[in-house]
Amino acid sequence: MNIPNILTVLRVLLIPIFVLLFYLPFGWSYLAASAVFTVAAITDWLDGYLARRLQQSTPFGAFLDPVADKLMVAVALVLLVEEHANLWLTLPAVIIIGREIVVSALREWMAELGARAHVAVSNLGKWKTTAQMVALVILLANPPAMTIWVGMGYALLLVAAALTIWSMLHYLLAAWPHLNPEEQE
């Protein structure tokens, strides 16, 4: 176990704490849940940075890091969809979670073909992740009443959903020659 892997495991362990804080019946619970989510988002960036900088990339970290990210984001989106119960949050949540499932399956399948590099993480995915994380931090910190902050969170989540579709199309187009047997002939 190295520092990047410990940070990744920490991110997974923060999920139940994050959920518990979100449901506590106190005025500060939204802010506390958002703070824990923020710490998790920072560890997401930090573990990758440290793994590269300290040359401590491991197969375990390569497996667990994207799983931890997807778990934290999916849990946050599910909690917010339940709390806000509106189309402005539900539709982007469905797009984001659906894309993660499609792209994860695509990466796994491409890895089996020995062509995983065709669907490696791109800068577009990093922009999507940034918009998504900032939106989730804002939305988690605020009760579901329409305020300027919640409106900003919805807008950023819609931007993240648009980038999500764009990045998914980018990955699918990159993988298309492997998906379409007619083009391989």
Secondary structure, 3 states (H helix, E strand, C coil): CCHHHHHHHHHHHHHHHHHHHHHCCCCCHHHHHHHHHHHHHHHHHHHHHHHHHCCCCCHHHHHHHHHHHHHHHHHHHHHHHHHHCCHHHHHHHHHHHHHHHHHHHHHHHHHHCCCHHHHCCCHHHHHHHHHHHHHHHHHHHCCCCCCHHHHHHHHHHHHHHHHHHHHHHHHHHHHHHHHCHHHHC
